Structures are given as structure tokens and as C-alpha cells.
Amino acid sequence: MNTVEKSVITDITLAPQGHLKIDWVKAHMPVLNRIREQFETEQPFKGLKVAISLHLEAKTAYLAKVVKAGGAEVTITGSNPLSTQDDVCAALVEDGITVFAKYNPDPVEYKQLMVKTLETKPDLIIDDGGDLVSILHSERQDLLDNVRGGAEETTTGILRLKAMEKEGELKFPVVAVNDAFCKYLFDNRYGTGQSVWDGINRTTNLVVAGKTVVVVGYGWCGRGVAMRAKGLGANVVVTEIDAIKAVEAYMDGFEVMSMDDAAKVGDFFVTVTGNKDVIRGQHYKVMKDGAILSNAGHFDIEVNKPELTEQSSSVRTVRNNIEEYQLKDGRKIYLLAEGRLVNLAAGDGHPAEIMDMTFALQAMSLKYVNEQYKDIGNKVESVPYELDEQVARIKLESLGIHIDTLSDEQKSYLESWSAH
């Protein structure tokens, strides 16, 4: 049975447009291109099955093709109902990759597509948000024995995996790609920072300059969102629960206040915490008429939608990816992309050059866990620094940038406690 017969997608005739998208990002992903060359020679995944759950757009598609070039039989599904691009799915099927994904399936079908992906009995997994791993450990434990290990893409997934490890429930090793330097320093900060505002701007078509932007959470993603908002001319307010990050935001030049106070002044709100209900009922009661809410965390739980609905007399879609909640007192609050990741559900996600580094880490981490899974054990493993540095060096080479190296004498000095 070929991939066309096995796959579940919307329309195979959309493939030509999908190929164009994939070819575009490939031309802007030099690090992943270098790794693909290595994989084609070394065949690190020969004879193995790899299951991938990521936001299924062009950059993810190219990662899947790189893993396939390494000898793997690849099956892929989406990690968010609104971020899957049907034309990209069709192109992957034509390229010999099994795809179980559609744009905006209902919740039942969305889950079924993930289960179908796991029923291919993968040896290795690339996950985003921990959904595949969660299903394996809860509903489909019969498929656990096949899995050697995996790699996790995002903060939310790492939190879930570490909780599983702490409770002794994790049954195979997972590499925490999200925590690698070349992930959070660049993807989370520069990728999220740019792509969030790409999504908000193209969706709303409103000016940001002069408005008050409330950034909820000042982790690496929050830093990026705040930095780009400032660059667009906004007055930026940061809310935090971590005192150290709050001081950092203050010293970076942003106002810092509680969410109760920030709710009164914000024009745009962006949540980037990974936690639930960070904007909720009490905040809607004091928001400005016309406030715009968006989320850049993995799950659509950061903005409490049930409580917003409770306070509303009507809800309608006023523009693609914009829902208008008319509150009972006459005020209107707007929610972008149903509270899902605004940069992917209402945009194309991170820039190709940024995901080049992240997906290079994913590919190399998958190779690493396949080689070392017996020694790692059932735990969340950090990306080895050597892989992080390798990705950074390939990136510098692609940019034509050369950096210094230590002399033997300098190395000796740094390694000696008695040197002067």
C-alpha cells in the first residue's frame, strides 16, 4: 500500500502549491540542507519508522523530508487543528510520506488522526506539546514497546514530560529540544517575536504604534513579543509571576504590573505562559471596549473562553480569525484565532531561517536518541552541547561569518587554577 492510499488528507490535487511552499523554505534553510546531505550518506534511520506531530506547514514538511532522506519511513500529523496546511500535506504524500492531517478537523477526528499516526508503530517520535507521548502512555500503551525514544519541540511538552518523569511514568527517553540554546535563544525569542506580530497584523489590519500591548509572561517567547511590540511603536506592559523575570522586564524598559491592573489599560493582549486561565473572567469585566486578545502558547487554554462566553450576549465572526464577543454591558472584546497560537493559526509561523536551526536540532537529536536510547534511560534528556554548537557553527558558515578559536596556551590558562 503506497502513501496515497494510506494517508488521510483533504485533497491530493493541492500538491503543486504545496511543493512550491516547501521549495521556498528549503532555499532558506542552509543548516538543514547540510544535515540532509549527511543523512543521505549515513542513513541513520535506515529501516526505522518515525512519527512526527508538529505544526504541519512547509518548514515542518521539509524536516520530514530530511528525516526520510536519512532512511526512515515517516508518518506525520498536525499538532494544532488550525495550523495544518492542506496543500503541504498533499505535497508530502506525493513525496512518499504518510500524512494523517487536515486543516480544522473536529476534535474527534483530530484525535483519531494522531492515533492513526501512532498505529504505524513508530520506533522514534518527534512531538510538539507532548500529545503523541501522552496518548501512548494513557490510551495506547500497547504501542509503547516499539518506541526507542523521542524529541520534544516546545515548553508545554517539556513541562508535561518532566511531570511524567517525576512520577516515574515516562517509558522511554525524550530529548528536550526546546531547552537547547539554538532553540530558545533564537526560535522562542526572534521566531515567536516576529511571527506573533505577523499573525496579529495580517489578521487585524490595525496599527500597533501608540497602542498599549500587554505581554503576559516574560520567558524567552515573551521577551521576543515585547521587543517586537516596542519596535512597532507600542507602549508595552509585562505581567509576570516570577520576581526575577519581572525585574528583568522592568530593566528592559517595560512597565510591569499585575494582570488585574494591566487588563484595564491594554489594547492588545498576547499570552505566552504555557499555563491556563491567565486571562479570565475578572479581567474581562474591566477591559477596554475593543480590546484584542491573542495567545502564543501551545494550547488554547491561556485565554479562558468559557468565562468570556458567559459574560457575552452574542458571539460572531467579524473577520477571518477574529471573533467578536459582545459583552452584556455593550463592550466588545475580540479574540484572535479561537485563542490558539496566533502566529500559526493566523499566520505561517516562524521565519524559515529561524526554524532551520530548530529543525536541525530536531533532526540531530533524533539521531542522538536513536544511538543512545539504551544508555539514556526513561528520562527527559538535554540536547548535548556539542549538537547545539554544531548547529550554530553551520549557521555561521552559511552566513559567511568567521569567529575566533582559543590557542592551546589560552585553553591551558582557562583550565588551570594556578595560572596567572
N, C-alpha and C positions, 0 to 999 in steps of 0.2 A: 504494500500500500504506500503510495507516494504522499508527499506533504500536502498536496492539494486535496487529496481525498480525506486525509486525517484531520486537517485544520478546520477550525470554526472561525470564520471571519465574515465581514459584511458583504464584500464584493470584490472578486478577483480581478475584474476589469479595471479597477482603480490603480493597478500596479504601476503603469508607466509614470504616473505623477509621483508615486512613492519612490520609484527608482531615482527620479530627479532630485528629490529631497535628500536621499541617502548619499548620492554622488556629491551634492553640495557640501554636506558636513564632512565627508571623507576628505575632501580637498582642504579642509581646515582643521584636520586632526593629525598632525605630523607624528605625535608621540605614539598614538595608537597604530598608525601606519607602520612605524618601526617595529612595534611589538608583533604586529601581524606577520611581518617578514620573518621574525624569529620563530613564531608559532608554525608557520608553513614549513620551516626546515626541521624544527624539533618535534613537532606533533605531540605536545604534552598531554593531550586529551584523547589520543587515539583509542577507539573502542569504548569510550565512556559517553554517558548521557548527561547532559547539563540542562537543568530547568532554570529559567530566568523569569523573575517578576520585577519589572521596572516600568516607569512611565514610558509607554510604548510609542515613541516618536522617533525621528530619524537618527539622532545620536545614539539612542539605545539600540536601534536596529543595526547600526554599524558595529557596536560592541558584540552583538550576537553573531555577526558575520566573522568577526575576528576570532571569537571562540570556536566557531565552526571551522575556520581555517586551521585551527590547532588540532583538528581531528575529531571533534566532538559531534555527537548527534544532538542538536539543540532544539529545545521546545521553549516557547516564550509566551507569557501572558502579561496583561497590564497590571499596574499597581494602583490605579485610580480610574474609575469609570469615565471621567471626563478628559483624561489626558491621552487616551489612546487615539491614534490617527489611523483611520481605516485604509487609506492609500498606502501607508507604510507597512501595515500588516500584509496587504496583498503583495507588495514587492518582496517581502521576506519569504512568503510562501513560494513565490517564483524562484527564489534563490535557494530553495531546498531546506528551509527552516519551518518546523511545525509551529503554527500560531493558534492559540486559543484566546482571542481578544476581539472586542468590538467597542466602538465608541458608545458610551452611555447605555450599557445594558442595565436591566433592572437588578436590584440587589441579589435576587436568587440566581439569575443567570451569571452574574459577575462572580459569585462564589463557585458556581459549577465550572466555570472556565478555569479557575485556579485549581480545582480538584482534578480536572482533566489533565492539566499540566503535570500534576504530581503522579497521576496514574501511569505516566510514561516510565515510572520507576527510575528517577534520576540518580546518578552517582554523586553529582555535585550540584549546588544551588547558589544562585545569586538572587538575593532578596532585597526588598525595599519596604521597610516598615514591619518586617517580621511576619508577614501574613502566611507565606508558604511554610515557614518553620512552625508557626502556631497551629496551622491545620494538621501538619504532620504529627505534632505532639498531642493533639487533642482528639481529632476525628479520624485520622488515617494513620494510626500507629503501625498498621500492617505494612506500611511502605518505608518505615524507618530503617530497617536493616540494610537497605540498598545504599543509604546516603553516607558518603565518606566525610563530607563537610560542606561548608558554605562560606559566603561573603555577604556582609550586610552593608547597605548603602547609606542609611540615614540615622539621625539621632534617635528618633522614635523607636526604630527597630533595635538599636543598641540597648535602650532602656528596657525593652521587653526581654531581650536575650539575657541581659545581666540579672534580671529578676528571676528568670528560669534557672540560670546557673547557680544563683544564690540558694535557690530552693532544691537544688540537685535534680532538676527536671530536664536539663538540656542533654540530649542524647548524642550529639556529635559536635565537633569543633566549628566555630564560626569566626572568621576574621572580621574585625571591626574596621572596615574601610573608612567609615565616617570619621573615625578618630585619627586618621593619618594626617600628617602635616599638609600634604598636597591635596587633601580633601577639604579640611575645614578652613585652612588659611585662604584658599582661593575659591573653591566651589561655594562654600557656605557664605563667604563674605562678598566676593566680587560677582559670583554667579547669581546668588539669590538677590543681592543688592540691585543688580541691573535688571534681571528678569521679572522681579516683582513689579517694578515700575513700568517695564514694557507691558505687562499684563494689565495693570491698572490704567495706564494712559490710553492704550488702544481700546479698552473696554468702555471707559467713561468719556473720553474725548474732552476732559476738563483740565483747566490749568492747575498746577500744583504750587507755583510761586505765590507767596503771600498767604497760603493756607497753613493751618496747623495740622501737622501729621503726628499721630500718636503711635509709636512703635512699642508694642507690648512684648518685652523680653529683649535683653541685650547680650545674648550669646553671639556667636560668630555670624549667624544669619541676621540677627537684629542690628549688629554693628554695620553690616553692609546695607541694609534697608535704610537705616538712619543716615548713613553717609551719602547715599544717593538722593535721599529726600532733601538733605541740606543743599546738595549740588543743584537741585531743581528749584531752589529758592524758598523752600518751606521753612516754617518755624517748627522745630522738631522737639517733641516731648517723649521721654522714655519712661516706661513703668517697669519696675523690677521687684523681685522678692529677695534677690541676692545683694547684700550690702556692698560687697566688693565691686560687683558689676555696676551697681548704681553710682558709686563714686567714680568709676571709670567713665560712665556716660556723662556725668557732670563735668569731669575734666576734659572730655572730648568736646565740650561746648554745648551740650544739650540740657534742656530743662528736665528735671527728674521729679516725679510726683506719683502719688498713689493712683490706681485706676479710678477710684471714686472721684478724684479731682480731675483727672485727665478726661474722663467721659464728658465733662461739662464744656470742654474747650476744643475738642478735636473736630476737624473737618474730614480727615481721612484716618482710618484706624487699620493697622496691619499687625496681626498676631503672629508671633514666631517663637512659641514657647514649648510646643510638644505636649502641653497639658490641656485639660478640659476646662470649659466654662470660665475662661479668663476675661471674657466679656459676657455679661449675663443680665438678668432682669433688672437689678438695681441700677445698672449703668444706662439701660435704655430709657429709664424714666427721666434722666437729666440731660440726655444728648440733644445737640442742636437739631433743629429741623433741617433735613437734607444731609445728615451725617452719612458717610460711606464706609462700610465695614468690609474688610477683606482678611483672608487668612493665608499664611505661607507655611504653616505647619503641615505635617503629613496627613493627619486625619481631620475630618470636618467636625471637630468637637470643640475647638477653641472658642468659637462664637456660638453661644447657646441658642440654637434655632427654635426649639420648642418654647422657650420663655419669650422670645421675640414674637413668635406667632400668637402666643397667649395675650400679649399686650396690643395686638393689632386688630383692627376691624376688617381689614382686607389685605390681600397679597396679590400682586400682579407682576408679570414680567414686562418691563418698560423698554428694554433694550436687550440685545443678546448678552447673556451672562449678568444681567442686572435685575434683581427682584426688588420691587418697591413694597415696603411694609408700611401701611398707613396705620399709625397708632390711633388709639381711641380718642386721644385729645387733639387729633388733627395733624400732628407732626408726621413727617415721613423719614424713614431710615432705609438706606439702600444696602443690600448685601450682594457682593460680587461672587459669581461662580458657585453659588449654593454653599458658600463657606468652605469650599475645597481649595486646594493650592491654586492661588490666583495666577501664579506665574506659568503653570502648566495647563490648568483647566481653562484659562482665558488667554493663553499665550503659547509660545513654543518652548518654554523652559529656558534653562541656562544657555549662554552662548556656546557654540561648538568648541572654541578654543579652551574654554573652562572645562567642559565635560571630557575633553581629550585627556586631561590629566587624571580626572576622577575615574574614567573608564579604563585608562591604562592601569591604574591601581587595582581596579576590579579584576582585570584580566590576569595581572601578575599575582594577585592574592589568591585567585582561584587555582592557579598553577602551584603556588606555595602550599595551600591547604591539601591539595591532592598528593603532593610529595611528602608532607609531614603529618598527615592526619593521625597516624598511629602514635606518634610521639607527643602531639599537642594534647590529646585527651578531650573530654567533653567540657569545653570551656570557651569563653569569648577571648580570642587571641588578638593582640595588637599587630598591626602591619609592621613587619621588620623594617628598621630604619634604612637598611640597605635598599629595599624596594622603593621606599619613599624618595631616597636620594637619587636612585637610578632614574625615576620618572622626572625629577627636577632637572637632572643633567641632560636628558634627551630633550626636554623642553627648551633649555638654554641653547643647546646646539641648533635646534630648529629656528631660533631667533637670531642666530649668529652672534651670541654673547659668549665671551670667554671670561672665566674667573680665575683667581689665583689658587695656587696649591702651596701647602706648607713644605718647607725644606726639611731634610732629615734632622738638622740642628734644631729647627723650630719645634718639630714633633717631640724631640728628646726633651726640650725645655718644658713643654707643656705636661709631659708625663713624669717629670721629676719633682719631688717635693723639696729637694735641697738646692735646686738650680737658682742662680742669681743672674 
